[in-house]
Amino acid sequence: NAGVTQTPKFRVLKTGQSMTLLCAQDMNHEYMYWYRQDPGMGLRLIHYSVGEGTTAKGEVPDGYNVSRLKKQNFLLGLESAAPSQTSVYFCASSYGLAGNTDTQYFGPGTRLTVL
Amino acid sequence: QQPVQSPQAVILREGEDAVINCSSSKALYSVHWYRQKHGEAPVFLMILLKGGEQKGHDKISASFNEKKQQSSLYLTASQLSYSGTYFCGTESRSNYQLIWGAGTKLIIKP
């Protein structure tokens, strides 16, 4: 039981390049989330999904897109990377049975640097 | 709006107690507490729900004052393993989102 996994662990991009971060969970969770974490600012929600085929915007969605084609996977895309997107990205998932008042399980994170 | 956590950092000796506070300007539905060690992912500690229900850790306690939109996390007889940054996440309405505080860094010295 791997829990929540993220690929890749580290990535360096040049400004304007694109990339996709992959999040996978094997706990049959309905809800999945993408966060970014910057020093001194805690976690900020980028996008989230409450089920397969559904996505919604969080606090800081600009510059990112997501897709949830399969229940176990949640992809985060950067179409044209900018230095302001340098951050640590965390994916999380939860059962969602009781709405959002539920434990979130986090992946190990992806450290992204945009030059 | 981001909840305010206090203190920003605290240094304790092993065995001492600590209180970490989380305050919001919005009416809260629930408060979630997580701990993150350096270079690792956040790990769940506690959920406090409106109405008094509490779910979580058996060695750490917390309170939730719905009227004041405040929550406090109590770490009793701290151990070295308690070191890390503690985050509160607040839910103001049932929209599947948590808004997170900036964190409280806790350092435990032997």
Interface residues (C-beta under 8 A of the other chain):
Chain A: Y31 G40 M41 G42 L43 R44 L45 Y48 V50 A56 G58 E59 F90 G96 G99 N100 T101 D102 T103 Q104 Y105 F106 G107 P108 G109
Chain B: Q2 Y29 S30 H32 Y34 E40 A41 P42 V43 F44 I47 L49 K55 F87 G89 E91 S94 N95 Y96 Q97 L98 I99 W100 G101 A102 G103
